[in-house]
Amino acid sequence: MASSRNSNSAWRSSLLAAWLLALPCAAAAAESQREPELRDIVQQAIETAPCIADKYDSIVWFRLQEPRLRKYVKDTDERMLILSTAYCEASRAGEMRLPPGLIMAVMDVESHFDRWAVSSAGAVGLMQVMPFWPGKLGMERHQLTQIAENMRMGCAILRYYLKIEKNDWHKALARYNGSVGSRKYSNLVVTRWTTRWNGADELGAKTVMR
C-alpha cells in the first residue's frame, strides 16, 4: 500500500510540475494575438468576400488533399469546407500568398482538425484563435468554432506575422504560437507541412494576381 501511495504521489507531483511548466507557454500564446495592429487586419479578413478560386487548380487541390484529410475529419461537409477555405485563404487577392499546405499543417498541429478544440490558454477552434477576438470584431463567441470564420482569422494572424518576419516561416510560426526563441513548434509544423500536406503549394497562385 505504501508503495502504491508513493507512486500516486509521485504521479500527481509530475502532473502538477508539467502543468506549471505549461502555464508560461499558455500565457505567451494568449499574448501573441494581442498586438494592436492585428485588429484591423483580422477585421478586414472577416469582412472580405471569399476568393474566386481557379476552377482547375481547385479540382487538383481537392483531389490531392481530400483523401488525406478524410483520416482526420469524418464529416464530408466539414471536410470540404476546411479544404475550400484553406485554398481560398491561401490565395486571397491583394494579400501575401500563404502556401495552402502550411495552413493545413498549422491546423493539424494546433487542433488536429477539431473545430471544438480549446487550449489551456483558452484558444479555440481549428487554428486556435484567442477568445477575445469576437468582442473586438462585433462577433459572437460561438463563431470561433465555425470553420470559415476561425480559419479567416487564423490566416490573417499568420499572414501578419509572416510579413513582420519577412517570410521566415520559423520565426512567424513561433510568434503565432507564442513561443518566440524556440523552434520546437515551428519544426513540428514545417515537418507536417512537408510530409503530410505537401505537393499543392503552387495551386491557386494565379488567383492572387487577380
GUDREN-466570 format. One record per residue: residue number from 1; residue in one letter; chain; x, y, z of N, C-alpha, C, O in turn. Coordinates in pm, whole numbers, plus 32768, in hexadecimal, padded with zeros to 4 digits. Atoms other than C-alpha are relative to their C-alpha. Example, Ala and Ser with C-alpha at 12.3 -4.5 7.8 and 13.67 -1.06 7.14 Angstrom:
// residues 2
    k  r  c   n_u   n_v   n_w  ca_u  ca_v  ca_w   c_u   c_v   c_w   o_u   o_v   o_w
    1  a  A  8059  7F89  8000  84CE  7E3E  830C  805A  8078  8000  80C2  8076  8042
    2  s  A  7FAE  7F89  7FFA  8557  7F96  82CA  7FB3  806D  8049  7FE6  80DC  805A
//
This chain:
// residues 210
    k  r  c   n_u   n_v   n_w  ca_u  ca_v  ca_w   c_u   c_v   c_w   o_u   o_v   o_w
    1  m  A  8052  7F87  8000  8000  8000  8000  8056  807F  8000  8038  80E0  7FBB
    2  a  A  7FA8  7F8C  7FF9  811E  80EF  805A  803C  801D  7F77  8048  8090  7F4D
    3  s  A  7FC6  7FF0  8086  81BB  80AE  7F07  7F9B  803E  7FA1  7FBF  8093  7F4F
    4  s  A  8069  7FCA  8056  806D  80F9  7E5C  7FE9  8093  801B  7FD9  80E3  7FBE
    5  r  A  8015  7F73  7FDE  8040  823E  7F1E  8073  8056  7FCD  805E  80C4  7F9A
    6  n  A  7F8C  7FB5  802F  81A2  82AC  7ECC  7FFC  8014  7F69  801F  807E  7F34
    7  s  A  800A  7FF8  8092  8168  825B  7D5E  7F99  8067  7FD5  7FB1  80B6  7F79
    8  n  A  8069  7F9E  8021  8022  8324  7D57  802E  808E  801C  8012  80EB  7FD0
    9  s  A  7FD0  7F7C  7FDB  80C9  8445  7E09  8065  8034  7F9B  8062  80A9  7F75
   10  a  A  7F9D  7FD8  8063  81EB  8447  7D14  7FBD  8026  7F7C  7FE6  8085  7F3A
   11  w  A  8048  7FE3  807C  80F7  843D  7BF0  7FBD  8088  8007  7FC2  80D6  7FA7
   12  r  A  8042  7F7E  7FF2  8031  8564  7C79  8065  8071  7FFD  804B  80DB  7FC4
   13  s  A  7F98  7F99  7FFF  8173  8626  7CB4  8032  801B  7F72  8049  808E  7F4C
   14  s  A  7FD3  7FF1  808B  81E4  85E5  7B4E  7F99  804A  7FAD  7FBB  809E  7F5A
   15  l  A  806C  7FBF  804A  8090  864F  7AC7  7FFA  8094  8022  7FE9  80E7  7FC9
   16  l  A  8003  7F75  7FD5  8095  8790  7B94  8075  804C  7FC4  8065  80BD  7F96
   17  a  A  7F8A  7FBE  8037  81F7  87DF  7B21  7FEE  801B  7F6C  8012  8086  7F3B
   18  a  A  8018  7FED  8090  8195  87AC  79B5  7F9D  8071  7FE7  7FAE  80C1  7F8B
   19  w  A  8066  7F97  800E  8064  888C  79E1  803D  8089  8019  8022  80E9  7FD0
   20  l  A  7FC1  7F80  7FDF  8135  89A0  7A84  805F  802C  7F91  8068  80A2  7F71
   21  l  A  7FA7  7FDE  806E  8234  898C  796B  7FB3  8031  7F86  7FE4  8084  7F3B
   22  a  A  8051  7FDB  8075  811D  89B0  786A  7FC4  808C  800E  7FA3  80CA  7FA9
   23  l  A  8041  7F7F  7FEA  8093  8AEF  7909  8044  8074  7FB8  7FFF  80C2  7F77
   24  p  A  7FC2  7F92  8049  819C  8BE0  7880  7FE8  7FF8  7F6B  7FD4  805E  7F2A
   25  c  A  8018  8011  8090  816F  8B4D  7722  7F72  8029  7FDB  7F5C  8069  7F75
   26  a  A  808B  7FDD  801B  7FF6  8B73  7738  7FEF  8097  8005  7FA9  80D1  7FB1
   27  a  A  800B  7F6E  7FF4  801A  8CDD  77AB  803F  8044  7F87  8008  80A5  7F52
   28  a  A  7FBE  7FC7  8075  810D  8D27  7690  7FAA  7FF0  7F84  7FA2  804B  7F31
   29  a  A  8058  8017  8072  801F  8C8D  7594  7F8D  8062  8001  7F65  8095  7F98
   30  a  A  8070  7FA2  7FF5  7F05  8D68  7615  802C  808C  7FDA  7FE4  80D2  7F93
   31  e  A  7FD2  7F78  801C  7FD5  8EA6  7600  8029  8011  7F6F  8027  8081  7F3C
   32  s  A  7FCE  7FF5  8089  8056  8E55  74A3  7F97  8035  7F9F  7FBA  8067  7F34
   33  q  A  806A  7FD0  8059  7F03  8EB1  740C  7FC8  8087  802C  7F62  80B4  7FF7
   34  r  A  8033  7F82  7FCD  7ED8  8FF8  74CB  8043  807C  7FC4  8029  80EC  7FF1
   35  e  A  7FBB  7F8E  803A  7FB4  90D5  73F3  7F99  805F  7FC1  7F41  8032  7F77
   36  p  A  8067  7FA0  802A  7EEF  9218  73A7  7FE5  8000  7F69  7F73  800F  7F3F
   37  e  A  8011  7FF9  8091  7F2D  9210  722E  7FA9  7F8F  7FC8  7F73  7F9A  7F5B
   38  l  A  8047  8074  8032  7E84  90BF  7210  7F6A  8015  7FF3  7F29  7FD4  7FA1
   39  r  A  8092  7FF3  7FFF  7D23  913B  7253  7FC9  8022  7F76  7F6E  7FDF  7F46
   40  d  A  8033  7FD7  8084  7CF1  91ED  7105  8018  7F95  7F97  7FC6  7F82  7F3D
   41  i  A  7FDF  8068  8060  7D99  90D2  7048  7F9C  7F8D  8008  7F6A  7F5D  7FA2
   42  v  A  805E  806E  7FEE  7CBA  8FC6  70DC  7F73  802D  7FDA  7F28  7FE0  7F9E
   43  q  A  8082  7FCA  8025  7B86  90A5  70B4  7FED  7FFD  7F69  7F83  7FD6  7F38
   44  q  A  800A  7FFE  8092  7BCE  90CD  6F42  7FF1  7F72  7FC8  7FA4  7F5C  7F6A
   45  a  A  8008  808A  802F  7BFE  8F57  6F15  7F74  7FC8  8012  7F42  7F7F  7FBC
   46  i  A  8087  8032  7FE5  7AAB  8F0F  6FB1  7F9A  803F  7FA1  7F3E  7FFC  7F73
   47  e  A  8064  7FB8  8050  79F3  9017  6EE4  8011  7FEE  7F6A  7FB4  8007  7F1E
   48  t  A  7FE7  800F  808F  7A94  8FCC  6D93  7FBB  7F84  7FC9  7FB8  7F1C  800B
   49  a  A  8043  8072  8040  79D6  8EEB  6CA5  8064  7F90  7FE5  80DB  7FAB  7FD0
   50  p  A  7FA7  8070  8022  7A65  8D8F  6C67  803D  8011  7F76  8005  8056  7F20
   51  c  A  7FBC  7FF0  807F  7B59  8D71  6B48  7FB6  7FB8  7F90  7F61  7F62  7FA9
   52  i  A  8032  8048  8075  7AFF  8D05  69E8  806E  7F9F  7FD6  80D5  7FCA  7FA2
   53  a  A  7F96  8062  8016  7BC2  8BC3  69BE  800C  7FDB  7F6C  7FAA  7FD8  7F22
   54  d  A  7FEA  8036  8085  7C5F  8B4D  687D  7FC5  7F73  7FFA  7FE4  7F1E  804C
   55  k  A  804D  807C  8005  7B80  8A2D  680F  805A  7F84  7FF9  8046  7F24  8043
   56  y  A  7FB1  8079  8017  7C8A  893C  6797  8063  7FE7  8071  8077  7F74  809A
   57  d  A  7FA7  800F  7F8E  7D84  897E  68AD  7FB6  7FCB  807A  7FEA  7F78  80C4
   58  s  A  804C  802A  7F8B  7C75  8951  69B1  7FD9  7F6C  7FF7  7FD3  7F27  805C
   59  i  A  801F  808F  8011  7C14  87FF  691E  8079  7FAB  8029  806A  7F46  806E
   60  v  A  7F85  804A  7FDB  7D7E  878A  693E  8013  8003  8097  8037  7F9E  80D3
   61  w  A  7FF1  7FF0  7F6F  7D89  8811  6AA3  7FA6  7F9D  804B  7FD4  7F57  80A6
   62  f  A  805C  805A  7FBC  7C53  874F  6B0D  8024  7F6E  7FEB  801D  7F1E  8048
   63  r  A  7FDF  808B  801C  7CBF  8610  6A64  807C  7FD3  804D  8086  7F60  8076
   64  l  A  7F85  8021  7FB9  7E13  861D  6B0C  7FEC  7FF9  8097  801C  7F9D  80D9
   65  q  A  8005  7FF1  7F6F  7DB3  8688  6C6B  7F88  7FBD  8042  7F8E  7F9B  80B8
   66  e  A  8078  803A  7FC2  7C57  85F9  6CA2  801A  7F74  8039  7FEF  7F59  80AA
   67  p  A  7FE5  8084  7FC5  7CCF  848F  6CCE  8057  8008  807D  8048  7FB6  80D8
   68  r  A  7FA9  7FF0  7F8B  7DD7  8508  6DC5  7FB0  8030  8079  7FC1  7FFF  80E8
   69  l  A  804D  7FC7  7F92  7CE2  85D2  6E93  7F94  7FA1  8032  7F68  7FAC  80A4
   70  r  A  806B  805E  7FDC  7BE2  84B8  6E95  8023  7FB0  807E  7FCA  7F88  80C9
   71  k  A  7FD5  804C  7F8A  7CB0  8407  6FA0  7FE6  804B  8082  7FD9  800F  80EC
   72  y  A  800D  7FAD  7F89  7C82  852A  7090  7F74  803B  8012  7F47  804E  8083
   73  v  A  8085  7FC3  7FFB  7B2E  85BE  7039  7F9F  7FA3  7FB9  7FA5  7F95  7F3F
   74  k  A  805A  8063  8039  7A1A  84C0  7004  7F88  803D  7FB9  7F54  8003  7F5A
   75  d  A  8075  7FC0  803B  7900  85B2  6FB0  8025  803C  7F78  8080  808F  7F6F
   76  t  A  7FDE  7FD5  8088  7901  85F0  6E38  7FF2  8097  7FEE  804A  80D6  7FB3
   77  d  A  8016  7F70  8010  7870  8752  6E48  806D  8051  8046  80A0  80B3  800F
   78  e  A  7F97  7FBB  7FB7  796A  87BF  6F50  8085  7FF4  7FB7  80D0  8055  7FAB
   79  r  A  7F83  8019  8046  7A87  8724  6E8F  800C  8059  7F84  8074  8095  7F6C
   80  m  A  7FFC  7FB0  8079  7A2C  87D6  6D4D  8008  8095  801E  8048  80E0  7FD5
   81  l  A  7FFA  7F73  7FDB  79FA  8922  6DFC  808C  8026  802F  80BD  8092  800E
   82  i  A  7F77  7FE7  7FD5  7B50  890A  6EA1  805B  800F  7F86  80AC  806B  7F80
   83  l  A  7FAA  7FFE  8076  7BF3  88C1  6D53  7FE7  807A  7FA9  8045  80B9  7F79
   84  s  A  801F  7F8C  8055  7B3C  89D1  6C93  802E  8082  8043  805F  80DD  7FFF
   85  t  A  7FD6  7F86  7FB9  7B84  8AD6  6DA0  8098  800D  8000  80CC  807A  7FEC
   86  a  A  7F6D  7FFD  8002  7CF4  8A78  6DB3  8032  802D  7F77  808E  807E  7F6D
   87  y  A  7FD7  7FDE  8088  7D13  8A92  6C39  7FE7  8095  7FE5  803D  80DA  7FAD
   88  c  A  8022  7F74  801A  7C64  8BE3  6C2A  8054  8060  8054  8084  80C5  8022
   89  e  A  7FB2  7FA7  7FAA  7D18  8C7C  6D53  8092  8005  7FD5  80D3  806C  7FE3
   90  a  A  7F77  8002  8031  7E67  8C11  6CC3  8011  8062  7F8C  807C  809D  7F7B
   91  s  A  7FF7  7FB4  807D  7E18  8CCE  6B83  7FAB  807F  8002  7F78  80A8  7F9B
   92  r  A  8054  7F88  7FF4  7D60  8E01  6C05  803C  8071  7FAE  80B0  8097  7FC1
   93  a  A  7FD1  7F98  805A  7D7B  8F12  6AFC  8032  807A  804C  7FF3  80A6  80AD
   94  g  A  7FCA  7F88  7FC5  7E54  903C  6B56  804F  7FE9  807F  8080  804A  80BB
   95  e  A  7FB8  8020  7F85  7EFA  8F89  6C7A  8078  7FA7  7FE4  807D  7F62  7F7E
   96  m  A  7F91  805E  8009  8040  8ED4  6CB0  7FCB  7F71  7FFB  7F73  7F4C  804A
   97  r  A  8031  8088  800F  800E  8D6F  6C41  8032  7FA6  8071  80A7  7FAE  8099
   98  l  A  7FDB  8065  7F9F  800D  8C5C  6D46  8001  7F78  7FBB  7FA1  7F57  7F75
   99  p  A  8005  8088  8037  8070  8AFC  6CDB  7F8C  7FB4  803E  7F85  7FAA  80B9
  100  p  A  8073  8045  7FC4  7F2E  8A35  6D06  8027  7F89  8056  7FE3  7F68  80B7
  101  g  A  7FD1  806F  7FAD  7FF4  890E  6D8C  8029  802D  808A  801B  7FE2  80EB
  102  l  A  7FDB  7FCA  7F7E  8075  89EC  6EA2  7F85  8016  8057  7F86  7FFA  80CF
  103  i  A  807D  7FEC  7FB6  7F12  8A49  6F07  7FCE  7F7C  8038  7FA5  7F74  80AC
  104  m  A  802B  8085  7FD4  7EB9  88D9  6F1A  8058  7FCD  8072  8027  7F92  80D2
  105  a  A  7FA3  802F  7F98  7FF0  888F  6FE8  7FE9  8047  8085  7FF2  800A  80EF
  106  v  A  801C  7FB6  7F84  7FA0  89A3  70E3  7F85  7FC7  8045  7F85  7FB3  80BE
  107  m  A  8078  803A  7FC5  7E43  8916  7117  801B  7F73  8037  7FE8  7F4E  80A1
  108  d  A  7FDE  8087  7FD4  7ED0  87B6  7132  8042  8005  808A  801D  7FBA  80E4
  109  v  A  7FB7  7FF6  7F81  7FBE  881D  724A  7FAD  8044  806C  7FAB  8016  80DF
  110  e  A  8048  7FB1  7F9B  7EDE  891C  72F7  7F87  7FB6  8039  7F70  7FBA  80B2
  111  s  A  807F  8038  7FD0  7D98  8858  730B  7FE5  7F72  7FD0  7F81  7F35  7FF5
  112  h  A  8016  8084  803E  7DBF  8712  724A  7F7A  8001  7FB5  7F34  7F9C  7FAE
  113  f  A  8079  7FEB  8050  7CA0  879C  7176  7F7F  7FEE  8050  7F17  7FC7  801B
  114  d  A  8077  8005  7FAA  7BB1  87A3  729D  7FCF  808F  8016  800F  80DC  805E
  115  r  A  802F  7F76  7FF6  7AE1  88E0  727F  7FCD  8024  808A  7FB4  8099  80A7
  116  w  A  802D  7FE8  7F77  7A6F  88B8  73E9  8075  8006  8062  805F  8016  80DA
  117  a  A  7F8B  8005  7FA7  7BD3  88AC  7474  8011  8083  804D  7FFC  80F0  8017
  118  v  A  7FE4  7F8C  7FAA  7C25  8997  7597  8084  7FE4  8047  8095  7F7B  8084
  119  s  A  7F7C  8013  7FC3  7D8B  89C7  7613  7FFF  802C  8091  7F9C  8063  80C2
  120  s  A  7FF3  7FD6  7F74  7E05  8A03  7775  8000  8098  800D  7FE2  80CE  8078
  121  a  A  8002  7F6D  8000  7E26  8B74  7716  7F78  8037  7FDA  7F62  80B0  7FDF
  122  g  A  8086  7FD4  8027  7CBC  8B7E  76A1  7FEF  8012  7F6C  7F82  8039  7F3F
  123  a  A  800B  7FF4  8092  7D08  8B82  752B  7F9E  7F96  7FCC  7F96  7F27  8000
  124  v  A  8072  8052  802B  7BEA  8AEC  7463  800A  7FDF  7F6B  8039  8030  7F1A
  125  g  A  801B  8023  808B  7BAB  8A30  7322  8076  7FCB  7FB1  80E0  7FAE  7FE8
  126  l  A  7FA0  803E  805B  7C6C  89B0  71F7  808A  8040  8007  80EF  7FF9  800A
  127  m  A  7F7F  7FBA  8000  7D7B  8ABB  71FF  801F  803F  8087  8079  8092  8093
  128  q  A  7FE8  7FD5  7F76  7D64  8AFE  7376  8009  8098  800D  8071  80D0  8030
  129  v  A  800C  7F6F  7FF7  7CF1  8C67  736F  7FD5  8025  808D  7F80  7FE3  80C9
  130  m  A  801C  7FDB  7F76  7CE6  8D1C  74BC  7F71  8036  8010  7F3D  8075  7FB4
  131  p  A  808E  7FDF  7FED  7B8A  8D5B  7551  7FE0  8093  800C  7F6A  80B7  8010
  132  f  A  8020  7F71  7FFA  7BAF  8ED5  756A  7FDE  8039  7F77  7FA8  80A7  7F6E
  133  w  A  8017  7FCA  8086  7B94  8EFB  73EF  7F6D  801D  7FE0  7F52  8087  7FA8
  134  p  A  808C  7FDF  8021  7A17  8EE3  73CF  7FD3  8086  803A  7F8E  80D3  7FF7
  135  g  A  8026  7F82  7FC3  79EC  9004  74C2  803B  8077  7FB7  7FFA  80E0  7FAE
  136  k  A  7FBF  7F94  8049  7AE1  90DA  73FD  7FC1  8017  7F76  7FC7  8085  7F40
  137  l  A  8031  7FFA  8089  7A35  908E  72B3  7F68  8005  7FF5  7F32  7FFD  7F87
  138  g  A  8092  7FFC  8002  78C6  90A3  7318  7FC2  7F7B  7FDB  7F56  7F76  7FA1
  139  m  A  8031  8086  801E  789B  8F2C  72F6  7FD3  7FBA  807F  7FEE  7FE9  80EE
  140  e  A  8024  8054  7F8E  7806  8E23  73D6  8070  7F9D  801A  80B6  7F73  7FBF
  141  r  A  7F90  8057  7FDA  78F6  8D46  7494  7FF6  7F76  7FBE  805B  7F38  7F9E
  142  h  A  8010  8085  803A  7861  8C08  7405  8034  7FF8  7F72  804B  7F8B  7F3E
  143  q  A  7FCF  8001  8089  78D9  8C74  72AD  8090  7FCF  7FF5  80BE  7FAD  7F89
  144  l  A  7F78  8035  8001  7A37  8C0A  7310  8003  7F6C  7FDE  8069  7F38  7FB0
  145  t  A  8005  808F  8022  79C5  8AA3  72E2  7FD0  7FE9  7F71  7FCC  7F77  7F43
  146  q  A  802B  800C  808B  7946  8AEA  7183  807A  7FFB  7FA5  80D6  804B  7FB5
  147  i  A  7F8A  801D  8050  7A35  8A6E  707B  8033  8079  7FB4  80A7  809F  7FC3
  148  a  A  7FD2  7F93  8057  7A43  8B91  6F87  8031  8078  8051  809C  80AF  8034
  149  e  A  7FDB  7F8C  7FB0  7A4C  8CA7  708D  8084  7FE9  804A  80DB  8040  804B
  150  n  A  7F86  801E  7FB6  7B58  8BFC  715D  8079  7FFF  7FA4  80E2  8034  7FC6
  151  m  A  7F8F  8009  805C  7C32  8BB7  7030  8024  8088  7FC5  809A  80A4  7FAF
  152  r  A  7FE2  7F7A  8034  7C12  8D18  6FA7  8050  8050  8066  80B1  8093  8043
  153  m  A  7FB7  7FB9  7F98  7C81  8DA8  70F4  808C  7FC7  8010  80EE  8012  8018
  154  g  A  7F7E  803F  7FED  7D9A  8CAC  711D  8060  8020  7F8E  80D6  803A  7FA5
  155  c  A  7FAA  7FE3  8073  7E1E  8CE6  6FBD  802A  8092  7FFE  809B  80B1  7FD8
  156  a  A  7FDC  7F72  7FFA  7E14  8E60  6FEA  806F  8017  8066  80CB  8065  804E
  157  i  A  7F9A  7FF4  7F97  7EE0  8E40  712A  8085  7FC7  7FCF  80EE  8004  7FE1
  158  l  A  7F85  803F  8032  7FDA  8D53  7089  8041  8055  7F94  80BB  8065  7F92
  159  r  A  7FCB  7FAD  806B  7FFF  8E32  6F56  8043  807E  8039  80AA  80AB  8007
  160  y  A  7FC8  7F89  7FBE  803E  8F5E  7039  808B  7FE2  8036  80E8  8031  8025
  161  y  A  7F7E  8024  7FC8  815A  8EAA  70E8  8066  7FDE  7F93  80DE  7FF7  7FA4
  162  l  A  7FA4  801B  806F  81EE  8E34  6F9F  8035  8083  7FC3  80A9  808B  7F9B
  163  k  A  7FD2  7F7F  8033  81FB  8F9D  6F28  8067  803D  805E  80CE  8070  8032
  164  i  A  7FA1  7FCA  7F9E  82A6  9009  706A  8087  7FBB  7FF6  80F0  7FFB  7FFE
  165  e  A  7F84  804F  8001  83A4  8EF2  704F  8036  7FE8  7F73  808E  7F94  7F5F
  166  k  A  7FCD  8003  8089  83D9  8F22  6ED7  8006  7F71  7FC8  806A  7F45  7F90
  167  n  A  8012  8088  8035  835E  8DC6  6E7C  805C  7F98  8040  8074  7F2F  8005
  168  d  A  7FB6  8066  7FB5  8436  8D15  6F7D  7F99  7FA8  8048  7F61  7FD0  80AE
  169  w  A  806A  8057  7FCB  834D  8BEE  6FC3  8012  7FE3  8094  7FB2  7FE9  80E1
  170  h  A  7FE8  8029  7F76  83F2  8B89  7108  7FE2  8072  8062  7FA3  805C  80CA
  171  k  A  8018  7F8F  7FA6  83EA  8CE4  71A5  7F6C  8026  8003  7F35  8044  806D
  172  a  A  808F  7FDE  8005  8287  8D29  712F  7FAC  7F9B  804C  7F51  7FC0  8096
  173  l  A  804B  8068  7FB7  8207  8BDD  71B4  8018  8009  8096  7FBD  7FF1  80E5
  174  a  A  7FE5  7FEF  7F71  82B3  8C19  7300  7FAD  8072  803A  7F7C  8067  80AA
  175  r  A  8055  7F92  7FD3  81FB  8D65  731C  7F6E  7FD2  800A  7F28  7FF1  806B
  176  y  A  808B  8030  8002  80B2  8CBF  72C1  7FE3  7FAC  807C  7F78  7FB7  80B8
  177  n  A  8010  805C  7F8F  80E3  8BBC  73D2  8025  803E  8085  8009  8004  80EE
  178  g  A  7FD3  7FC3  7F83  8172  8CAC  74D3  807B  7FBC  8038  808D  7FB7  80B2
  179  s  A  7F87  8046  7FD3  82BC  8BEE  74E0  807C  803C  7FBF  80D4  7FF3  7F90
  180  v  A  7F8F  7FBA  803D  83B0  8CF6  745F  8083  7FD4  8042  808D  7FCD  80BC
  181  g  A  7F7E  802C  7FCD  8518  8C7F  7480  8010  7F69  8000  807E  7F37  8016
  182  s  A  7FFB  8092  8006  84C0  8B0F  7461  7FD4  7FD1  7F76  7F7C  800D  7F38
  183  r  A  8027  8038  8082  84AB  8A3D  7325  7FB1  7F7E  800F  7F94  7F3C  7FAB
  184  k  A  8046  8080  7FEC  83F4  8916  73C2  7F7B  7FFE  7FB5  7F5F  7FA0  7F6A
  185  y  A  8082  7FFA  8041  829B  8981  734A  800F  8010  7F69  7FCE  7FC8  7F1C
  186  s  A  7FF3  7FE7  8090  830B  8A06  71F9  8038  7F85  7FB7  800F  7F67  7F47
  187  n  A  7FCC  807A  803E  83D4  88CA  71B2  7F92  7F98  7FED  7F8E  7F53  7F87
  188  l  A  806D  8061  800A  82A0  87F8  71F8  7FA2  8024  7F8E  7F79  7FCE  7F40
  189  v  A  8059  7FD4  806B  81C5  88CA  7111  8040  7FE9  7F77  7FFF  7FB5  7F1C
  190  v  A  7FBD  8010  8082  82C6  88CA  6FF8  800D  7F6D  7FDA  8001  7F49  7F65
  191  t  A  7FF8  8090  801B  82F2  8752  7019  7F79  7FCC  7FCC  7F75  7F80  7F6C
  192  r  A  8085  802A  802F  8178  871D  6FF8  7FE6  8038  7F74  7FAD  7FF4  7F1E
  193  w  A  8013  7FBF  8081  8174  8811  6ED5  8045  7FB3  7F90  800B  7F9C  7F27
  194  t  A  7FB0  803E  806A  8285  875E  6E13  7FEC  7F6A  7FF4  801B  7F2D  7F94
  195  t  A  8015  8091  8006  8218  85FA  6E61  7F6E  7FD7  7FEE  7F51  7F76  7FA8
  196  r  A  808E  8025  8008  809B  85F6  6E86  7FB2  8053  7F9C  7F57  8020  7F5B
  197  w  A  8054  7FA3  804C  801D  8727  6DC9  804C  8042  7F8F  802D  80B3  7F68
  198  n  A  7FAD  7FC9  806B  811E  875C  6CB9  7FC4  7FE2  7F77  7F60  7F9A  7F6A
  199  g  A  8025  8021  8088  80FD  8755  6B41  7F9A  8059  7FBE  7F73  803F  7F4C
  200  a  A  806A  7FAD  803C  7FFF  886A  6B09  8017  8095  8015  7FBA  80E4  8004
  201  d  A  7FEB  7F76  7FD8  80A3  89B1  6B6A  8002  8065  7F8E  7FF9  80DD  7FA6
  202  e  A  8006  7FA3  8072  80AA  8A43  6A0A  7F72  8014  7FCE  7F57  806F  7F7F
  203  l  A  8089  7FF4  802E  7F36  8A0D  69D8  7FC1  8081  8034  7FD3  80A6  80A8
  204  g  A  8043  7F85  7FD9  7E6C  8B4C  69DC  8054  807C  7FF7  8024  80EA  8014
  205  a  A  7FA9  7F8B  8007  7F95  8C2F  69A3  7FCD  8069  7F9F  7FE0  80E1  7FB6
  206  k  A  8035  7FA2  8063  7EEB  8CCB  6874  7F8F  8055  803C  7F7A  80C7  8013
  207  t  A  8072  7FB8  7FC4  7DC1  8D2F  694E  802F  807E  8045  7FE8  80E3  8045
  208  v  A  7FCD  7F8D  7FB6  7E9B  8E1C  6A1A  8014  8078  7FA5  800A  80EA  7FD2
  209  m  A  7FE3  7F94  805B  7EE8  8EE7  68E6  7F84  8046  7FCA  7F90  80AC  7F86
  210  r  A  807A  7FC4  8038  7D7D  8F35  6897  7FDD  8082  8048  7F7A  80C3  8026
//
